[in-house]
């Protein structure tokens, strides 16, 4: 029968503890992945190219917006005229004005719908260029600073991993 002396027991426990410490050191010594986060909404809102694209789109669509505004004013005036003078108008005049009012309302709705569709299409075109530039900047930062992973959407992220400001600076420099 083998008897374990307290000295052997102490050495065995110390050896096991030392083994655990060495294993923990090996795990800690392994390289932790470097992760970054980019706030895409902020890039598309604050990047110089995004601001320029927004100004370009506003200038491009200003005339159409004014035309729609004038048409809306015209419709409002016709509605006011109908409310004010409707009871005193002849039936024929009232029907003519009501028909004109309906046609003008449909025309306004059609123009507004076309305007929104065209505006959204142009905005998407312009922002896709900005997005492409941002992705290039992100890739460049990732390669330069040796990031393993950069994400664009997250439920939670620490401000410590947010590289949005670096991307904005890179986009400003490319300007």
N, C-alpha and C positions, 0 to 999 in steps of 0.2 A: 504494500500500500504506500502511495506517495503522499507525503505530507507537505503542505505549502506553508512555508514560513512567512511571517509578516514581511520580511525583507524582499522576498521574491514577489510577493503580492504588490508591494509598493513599486518595484521596478516594472512590473507588468502594467500597472495602472498608469504610471508615468510614461511608459513607452506608447500605450494606447493614446494618451493625451497628446503626446508629441506627434504621433501619426495624424491625429485629427487637425492639429495646428498646421502641419505641413500640407495636408490636403486643402485646408482653407486658404493657405497662401498661394497654392497652385491655382485654385479657382479665382482668387482675387487678381492674380498676375495675368490672367487671360485678358485680352484686350476687350474693352466694352465698346459696343458699336456706337459710332457717333451719329446722332440723329438730329435733324433740323426740321423746322416747320416754316412754311410760307403762307401768309394770309393772302390768298388770291383776290379776295374782294378788295382789300386795301391796295393791292398792286393795280387792279383794274380801275380803281378810283383815283389813286394818287401819283401813278407813274407819269412822267412828263409826256410820253407818247400817248397815254390814255387821255390826259388833259387836252393835248393838241387834237386828238381824234374827236373829242367831245365838242370842242370849239368849231372844228371843221364841219361836223354834222349839224350843229346849231346854225351856222352860216348857210349851209346848203339847204336847210329846210325852213329857214326863216320866212321866205316869200310864200311858200305853200301854207305855212301856219297863219300868216297874215290874211291870205285869201279865205281860209276857212273861218277865221275870226270875222271877216267882213260878211261872209255868207250867214254866219250865226246872228250877227247884228241885223242883217236884212230880214231874217226869219223872225227875230224878236220884234222888230218894227211892224211887220205884217201881222203878227199875233196881237200886238197892242192895238193896231188899227181895227182888227176884227173884233176885239173885245169892246173897244170904244164905239165903233160905228156899226157893228153887226146888227144890232136891233133896228137901226134906222135904215139899213140897206134894203134894196129890193131883193127878192128871192134869187133872181138871176145873178145879180152882182155878188150876193153872199155866196152862192154856189161856186162862182168863178174864183172868188178870193179863197174859199175853202180848198178848192182844187189846187190853186196856186200855192197855198200854204202846205198842203200835203206833198206836192211835188218838190217844193223847196226843202221841206224836212227830210224827205228821202234822199235828195241830192246832198244835203249836209251830212247825213249819216254815211252815205257812200264815200264821200270825200274824206271824212274822218277815218273810216275803216281803211281806205287805201293809203292815207297818210301814215297811220300807225303801222301798217304792214311794211310799207317802204322804209319808214324810219327804223323799225326793228331789223330789217334786212341789212341796211347800211351800218347800223350800230354793230351788228354781229360781224360784218365784214371787217370793220375797223378794229374791233376788239380782238378778233382772231389774230391780227397782225401784232397787237400788243402782247397777247398771250404767247405767241411764238417767240417774241423777243424776251419775255420774262422766263420762259422755259430754257432758252439759251443761257441767260444770266444765271439761273439756278444751277444748270449743269456745270457751268464754268466755276461757280463758287464751290460746288460739291467736289469737283476734281481738284481744285486748288487747295481747299481746306480739308480734303480727305474725309468727306462725309460718307457714311455707309448707306444712309437713308434720309430722304427729305420728303416730307408729306405735305399735302395741301389742305386736307380737311381732317379735323379731329374733334372729338367730343370735348376733350380737355388737352391742353398742352401747357407746359411750363414756359414762362416768358424767357427762361434761360436758353431754350432751344429755338426761339423765334429768330429767323434770319431775314425777315421781311425787309427790315431797314437796309441790310446789306444788298438785297436785290434791288431795292429802289435806288440806292447809291450807284450800283452798277448800271442800271438803266439810265440814270442821269448822266453818267460818264459817257455812255454810248451815244447820247443825244447829239 
